[in-house]
Amino acid sequence: MVESNSESSGQYFHVIRELTRREIKRKYARSVLGVLWSVLNPLLYMAVVTFVFSFFLSKGIENYPAYYLTGNIIFSLLATGSSTAMTALKDNRNLMLKTKWPRQIFVLSRDYTALVNFLLSCISYVVVLIIFQIRIEWMAILFPIDIFFATLFLIGLSYALSIWDVFMQDAKNIYGTAIMVIRFLSGLFYNVDTMAPGVQTFISFNPFYVFIKVARDSVLYARVPDMHYLVQMILWSVGMFIFGSLIFRYKENKVMEKL
């Protein structure tokens, strides 16, 4: 029984890896630069945003390009990962009919593709940290921990969204609008500390901002984030993972009927 479970887990891991590889190939199929674009794109986008917003929103923010890029790569991981995973079940309907693979793997392959793109964008992030001479202290160990919990949050969110997309026709459009709003409530372009106290409190409970805040504090400012944010980081990720998993397990048997 143990060997059988081990073999099944190995097979599913292989399937997820192949699906992730397929998603990456599909993403860069028509791109001349290919995977290199995932490295260059954050730098180019950072340059544009810095040029546009640095004169208006960078007050009191040291090393604004690094500040923005820290937030953007994490926001992109969560936003792009969840948005693409949202349609995973619909997009793979035919494959689900032909195989008996767990339906979760189709969602996970989209999340892992987003994680691979995030890791590639970290190359440009390291370049920016070097250019701005950001000294890396021991607190930076919190960065990979932060990404681990952010990925856990992403998986749970993706599970819930993929089910929502199957059972509600306009779910994708609604979530697209929500992501646009969340972008402006995640402190990507501005210093949250300069906002009104009520606005600061509201933003501080945004999970996207929580993961960004922990990353900035640990890498850019070489300090341990407030316990408030560390606790939220864990609660949001574990809570969303459990919630998404339960929703997915409860509805997955009805997915094919709906599709």
Secondary structure in CASP SS format (residue, H / E / C, confidence):
PFRMAT SS
TARGET T0000
AUTHOR 0000-0000-0000
METHOD secondary structure of the structure
MODEL  1
M C 1.00
V H 1.00
E H 1.00
S H 1.00
N H 1.00
S H 1.00
E H 1.00
S H 1.00
S H 1.00
G H 1.00
Q H 1.00
Y H 1.00
F H 1.00
H H 1.00
V H 1.00
I H 1.00
R H 1.00
E H 1.00
L H 1.00
T H 1.00
R H 1.00
R H 1.00
E H 1.00
I H 1.00
K H 1.00
R H 1.00
K H 1.00
Y C 1.00
A C 1.00
R C 1.00
S C 1.00
V C 1.00
L C 1.00
G C 1.00
V C 1.00
L H 1.00
W H 1.00
S H 1.00
V H 1.00
L H 1.00
N H 1.00
P H 1.00
L H 1.00
L H 1.00
Y H 1.00
M H 1.00
A H 1.00
V H 1.00
V H 1.00
T H 1.00
F H 1.00
V H 1.00
F H 1.00
S H 1.00
F H 1.00
F H 1.00
L H 1.00
S C 1.00
K C 1.00
G C 1.00
I C 1.00
E C 1.00
N C 1.00
Y H 1.00
P H 1.00
A H 1.00
Y H 1.00
Y H 1.00
L H 1.00
T H 1.00
G H 1.00
N H 1.00
I H 1.00
I H 1.00
F H 1.00
S H 1.00
L H 1.00
L H 1.00
A H 1.00
T H 1.00
G H 1.00
S H 1.00
S H 1.00
T H 1.00
A H 1.00
M H 1.00
T C 1.00
A H 1.00
L H 1.00
K H 1.00
D H 1.00
N C 1.00
R H 1.00
N H 1.00
L H 1.00
M H 1.00
L H 1.00
K H 1.00
T C 1.00
K C 1.00
W C 1.00
P C 1.00
R C 1.00
Q H 1.00
I H 1.00
F H 1.00
V H 1.00
L H 1.00
S H 1.00
R H 1.00
D H 1.00
Y H 1.00
T H 1.00
A H 1.00
L H 1.00
V H 1.00
N H 1.00
F H 1.00
L H 1.00
L H 1.00
S H 1.00
C H 1.00
I H 1.00
S H 1.00
Y H 1.00
V H 1.00
V H 1.00
V H 1.00
L H 1.00
I H 1.00
I H 1.00
F C 1.00
Q C 1.00
I C 1.00
R C 1.00
I C 1.00
E C 1.00
W H 1.00
M H 1.00
A H 1.00
I H 1.00
L H 1.00
F H 1.00
P H 1.00
I H 1.00
D H 1.00
I H 1.00
F H 1.00
F H 1.00
A H 1.00
T H 1.00
L H 1.00
F H 1.00
L H 1.00
I H 1.00
G H 1.00
L H 1.00
S H 1.00
Y H 1.00
A H 1.00
L H 1.00
S H 1.00
I H 1.00
W H 1.00
D H 1.00
V H 1.00
F H 1.00
M C 1.00
Q C 1.00
D C 1.00
A H 1.00
K H 1.00
N H 1.00
I H 1.00
Y H 1.00
G H 1.00
T H 1.00
A H 1.00
I H 1.00
M H 1.00
V H 1.00
I H 1.00
R H 1.00
F H 1.00
L C 1.00
S C 1.00
G C 1.00
L C 1.00
F C 1.00
Y C 1.00
N C 1.00
V H 1.00
D H 1.00
T H 1.00
M C 1.00
A C 1.00
P H 1.00
G H 1.00
V H 1.00
Q H 1.00
T H 1.00
F H 1.00
I H 1.00
S H 1.00
F C 1.00
N C 1.00
P H 1.00
F H 1.00
Y H 1.00
V H 1.00
F H 1.00
I H 1.00
K H 1.00
V H 1.00
A H 1.00
R H 1.00
D H 1.00
S H 1.00
V H 1.00
L H 1.00
Y C 1.00
A C 1.00
R C 1.00
V C 1.00
P C 1.00
D C 1.00
M H 1.00
H H 1.00
Y H 1.00
L H 1.00
V H 1.00
Q H 1.00
M H 1.00
I H 1.00
L H 1.00
W H 1.00
S H 1.00
V H 1.00
G H 1.00
M H 1.00
F H 1.00
I H 1.00
F H 1.00
G H 1.00
S H 1.00
L H 1.00
I H 1.00
F H 1.00
R H 1.00
Y H 1.00
K H 1.00
E H 1.00
N H 1.00
K H 1.00
V H 1.00
M H 1.00
E H 1.00
K H 1.00
L C 1.00
END
